[in-house]
């Protein structure tokens, strides 16, 4: 779960209380390997493929996918990070909280960009990421890789590569990290 979600829950700083562990570290590794193979297959190799991890949850996953792609193909694709705080559509509805600097040290023109995030929920963060990417070039294609798709979409956005589909209630939270995926709630 992103720090942004933790901070925006009343009273700003609720604590995540895990109810159940949905995936263990080994499950995360297997899902990462599967997604890496799917990225290679979909793009017919890694020529022109770049990874962009969304701050903060997608950064660790993008780095892990890049490492696995290197193990499989012997080539590590360029890796960048993107903070979408200034591109969100809810500015003014909640505090603006930039997470970390954007680092895209390569040109996106003509590339196959794989946006990577930990949890896909409403799709609004991905919409903001698509807007932000336009500042860095015009990709040939944009694909989406997420470790968890929890449903509840508010926009017509669908991931291309998914570690786990995990239907949830709106009041539940998902915390994804290298050690596993936990399902729970934010408590005061």
Secondary structure, DSSP 4 states (H G I P E B T S, - for coil): --HHHHHHSTTTT-EEEEEEEEEEHHHHHHHHHHHHHHHHHHHTSSTTEEEEEETTHHHHHHHHHHHHHHHHHS-PPEEEEE--GGG-TTBTTB-----S--B--S--TT-EEEEEEEEESSSHHHHHHHHHHGGG---SEEEEEEEEE----SSS---SEEEEE----TT-EEEEETTEEEEEEEE-
